[in-house]
Amino acid sequence: MFAHLKVASKVVYLTPQQFLDACIEYFNWAQNTPLLEELVFQNKGSIIRADKKKIRPFTLKGLAQHLSIPASRLDTYRARGEDWAEAVELVEQAIYNQKFDHAAAGLFNPTIIARDLGLAEKTVTTTDSKVAVTMEDLVDEAKRLGIPDELLARLDSGPKEE
């Protein structure tokens, strides 16, 4: 797994396009190297083992490891100028979109991906503390308390969000 690690100071990308080409190699590698989930089941008295392929999510740290650079170097590249900043942004967009699309389709754990992408649940302010609550939680609690659906439908907006 770590056989491809190199000394980061030796890795040099002279142009944003060279950097993007290396990133595309990472995306292709990740797509062509799925994670394997070992399944064990019984069939007619025999134990059967099988591997189920699972999509590998793109990550910035995975990209950095694949490129043999520290993840912090991405910020250094971004600071090299407009072309470099655009290249890094394109890569970040590709990673974000792959995670979001796959989580929306149920292929990745939506809760984990939402947190990773900064889409975590909203916060409701109470008088003395903050509590993480979703609108769905509030509706469920209102139903549990017996508040009629017609009253819930009259809510113009959810709780005050921060």
C-alpha positions as CSV (number, residue, x, y, z in Angstrom):
1,M,0.0,0.0,0.0
2,F,2.8,2.4,0.8
3,A,5.4,1.1,-1.6
4,H,5.0,4.1,-3.9
5,L,6.0,6.7,-1.3
6,K,8.9,8.9,-2.4
7,V,10.7,11.8,-0.8
8,A,8.4,14.7,-1.5
9,S,11.2,17.2,-2.2
10,K,12.1,15.3,-5.4
11,V,8.6,15.7,-6.8
12,V,8.4,18.8,-9.0
13,Y,5.5,20.0,-11.2
14,L,6.7,22.8,-13.5
15,T,3.3,23.7,-14.9
16,P,-0.3,23.5,-13.8
17,Q,-1.0,21.1,-16.6
18,Q,1.7,18.7,-15.4
19,F,0.0,18.8,-12.0
20,L,-3.4,18.3,-13.4
21,D,-2.2,15.3,-15.5
22,A,-0.7,13.7,-12.3
23,C,-4.1,14.3,-10.5
24,I,-5.9,12.6,-13.4
25,E,-3.6,9.6,-12.9
26,Y,-4.8,9.5,-9.3
27,F,-8.4,9.7,-10.3
28,N,-8.0,6.9,-12.8
29,W,-6.0,4.8,-10.2
30,A,-8.8,5.4,-7.6
31,Q,-11.5,4.3,-10.1
32,N,-9.5,1.3,-11.3
33,T,-8.6,0.2,-7.8
34,P,-11.8,-0.3,-5.8
35,L,-11.9,-1.1,-2.2
36,L,-12.7,-4.7,-1.5
37,E,-15.2,-5.8,1.2
38,E,-14.9,-9.4,2.1
39,L,-18.2,-11.2,2.3
40,V,-18.7,-14.6,4.0
41,F,-21.8,-16.6,3.6
42,Q,-23.1,-20.1,3.6
43,N,-24.5,-22.0,0.7
44,K,-25.7,-25.6,1.0
45,G,-23.5,-26.2,4.0
46,S,-20.4,-24.7,2.5
47,I,-18.7,-21.5,3.7
48,I,-18.1,-19.2,0.7
49,R,-15.9,-16.1,0.7
50,A,-16.2,-13.4,-1.9
51,D,-14.9,-9.9,-2.4
52,K,-17.4,-7.1,-3.2
53,K,-15.9,-4.1,-5.0
54,K,-16.7,-0.8,-3.5
55,I,-16.0,2.6,-5.0
56,R,-12.9,4.3,-3.6
57,P,-13.7,8.0,-2.7
58,F,-11.3,10.6,-3.9
59,T,-9.6,12.6,-1.1
60,L,-7.1,15.4,-1.0
61,K,-4.9,13.4,1.4
62,G,-5.2,10.4,-0.9
63,L,-4.2,12.6,-3.9
64,A,-1.3,14.0,-2.0
65,Q,-0.1,10.6,-1.0
66,H,-0.4,9.4,-4.6
67,L,1.5,12.4,-5.8
68,S,4.1,11.9,-3.1
69,I,3.7,15.4,-1.7
70,P,2.5,16.6,1.7
71,A,-1.1,17.7,1.5
72,S,0.0,21.2,2.6
73,R,1.8,21.6,-0.7
74,L,-1.5,22.1,-2.4
75,D,-1.8,25.5,-0.7
76,T,1.8,26.3,-2.0
77,Y,0.7,25.4,-5.5
78,R,-2.4,27.6,-5.2
79,A,-0.2,30.6,-4.2
80,R,1.9,30.3,-7.4
81,G,-0.5,32.3,-9.4
82,E,-3.9,32.3,-11.1
83,D,-3.3,29.3,-13.4
84,W,-2.1,27.2,-10.4
85,A,-5.0,28.4,-8.3
86,E,-7.4,27.3,-11.0
87,A,-5.7,23.9,-11.3
88,V,-6.0,23.2,-7.6
89,E,-9.6,24.4,-7.6
90,L,-10.5,22.1,-10.5
91,V,-9.0,19.2,-8.6
92,E,-10.9,20.1,-5.4
93,Q,-14.1,20.4,-7.4
94,A,-13.6,17.0,-8.9
95,I,-13.1,15.5,-5.4
96,Y,-16.1,17.3,-4.0
97,N,-18.4,16.3,-6.9
98,Q,-17.4,12.7,-6.8
99,K,-18.1,12.5,-3.1
100,F,-21.3,14.4,-3.3
101,D,-22.7,12.6,-6.3
102,H,-21.9,9.1,-4.8
103,A,-23.3,10.0,-1.4
104,A,-26.5,11.4,-3.1
105,A,-26.8,8.1,-5.0
106,G,-26.3,6.1,-1.8
107,L,-23.0,4.7,-2.8
108,F,-21.1,6.4,0.0
109,N,-22.3,7.0,3.6
110,P,-24.1,10.3,3.3
111,T,-23.5,11.3,6.9
112,I,-19.7,10.9,6.7
113,I,-19.6,12.6,3.3
114,A,-21.8,15.5,4.5
115,R,-19.4,16.1,7.4
116,D,-16.4,15.9,5.2
117,L,-17.8,18.3,2.7
118,G,-18.9,20.8,5.3
119,L,-22.6,20.1,4.8
120,A,-23.1,19.0,8.4
121,E,-26.4,19.5,10.1
122,K,-27.6,23.0,11.0
123,T,-27.4,24.3,14.6
124,V,-30.4,25.6,16.5
125,T,-29.6,28.2,19.2
126,T,-31.3,27.7,22.6
127,T,-31.1,30.1,25.5
128,D,-28.0,28.4,27.0
129,S,-26.4,26.1,24.5
130,K,-26.2,24.9,20.9
131,V,-27.7,21.7,19.9
132,A,-27.3,20.0,16.5
133,V,-30.8,19.4,15.1
134,T,-32.2,18.9,11.7
135,M,-35.6,20.1,10.5
136,E,-36.6,16.4,10.1
137,D,-35.8,15.9,13.8
138,L,-38.0,18.8,14.7
139,V,-40.9,17.5,12.6
140,D,-40.5,14.0,14.0
141,E,-40.6,15.4,17.6
142,A,-43.6,17.5,16.8
143,K,-45.4,14.4,15.5
144,R,-44.4,12.4,18.5
145,L,-45.9,15.2,20.7
146,G,-49.2,14.9,18.7
147,I,-49.0,18.3,16.9
148,P,-51.4,18.0,14.0
149,D,-50.0,18.0,10.5
150,E,-52.0,21.1,9.5
151,L,-50.2,23.1,12.2
152,L,-46.8,21.8,11.0
153,A,-47.7,22.8,7.4
154,R,-48.3,26.3,8.6
155,L,-44.7,26.8,9.6
156,D,-43.3,29.5,7.4
157,S,-39.7,28.7,8.1
158,G,-37.6,26.4,10.3
159,P,-35.9,27.3,13.5
160,K,-33.4,30.3,13.5
161,E,-30.2,29.0,11.9
162,E,-26.7,30.2,12.6
